[in-house]
């Protein structure tokens, strides 16, 4: 497949551009059933390649290729790094790795997490938009929070099409609703109609009247996702330093204003939408509360041991001091337990709908 885009002020597709033959799909909680239904409506001779990112825990095996192969006439697989792109295949991001399109190949990269995930939807969508422009169809399916919104916006800006599952039928409405609110999507439809829509769209000419200029910010963010050390060490970063610190590594976050959509990225590449950063901050706060509670409980245990020793030595003045300290510590522990019990952690379910905790990068 050629990675060439449109050149000049054309009203017809580039000779290599027969249609929208690059289909990128992002899904999370509730995504397995939704994807199975979608691919079951696609013919085996579909003249396009599909690329899927489904949020999955990094320590879990992914059964998605075998599941989709039971429903699809297309061949689904976890590709190796630098696998050539071919029509009629479904390329699925493996656990704990980003799936990125680079030229005529797919890259499998263990880069920094984005929106609390690796694999994440945004790196795939950005790389497709940068490489294939108007030939890309971006699809957002069921999922919580908002991974994929920024990537879908990049696809639209490079002349591609945006398709979103109707939130009314999605198992989790966060990702579809965020995409609809922030991107001028082309189609909103139930998944039962999406396969037939794609069969029509892949045959339509992929053209734009004036092709967009190469986007340096998109290219830089792709290289960061690929964990390119020269890009990461480059001090010329997109955006401006913010007042916030990265909830994963503690580094300074640069704020990238993407139209009306604000995003954040730190020095080593962790990236967040506003919603995902808030979720990670709340998770980090809960972890800090547990650490504080553990420290206080250890202090109480140590103080009890010191009281016992003081009693054996009949040091009444020391006993009184230790008992006062222990009473303060026990009160602090009660307060922390109450705060933890009442706190609400913003945590995205996994692909089957079960809650999961944030994973370390």
Secondary structure, DSSP 8 states (H G I E B T S, - for coil): -------SS-SS--TT--S--EEEEEE-TTHHHHHHHHHHTS-TT-SSEEEEEE---TTS---HHHHHHTT-SSEEE---TTEE--TTEEEE--TTSEEEEETTEEEEE----BTTBSS-HHHHHHHHHHHHGGGEEEEE-S-STTTTHHHHHHHHHTT-EEEEE-TTT-SS-HHHHHHHHHS--SEEE-HHHHHHHHHHHTTS----SS-----HHHHHHHHHHTT-HHHHT-S--SSEEEEEE-TTT--EEEEEEETTEEEEEETT--EEEHHHHHHHHHHHHHHHHHHHHHHHHHHHHHHHHHHHHHHHTT-HHHHHHHHHHHHHHHHHHHHHHHHHHH------B-TTS-B------
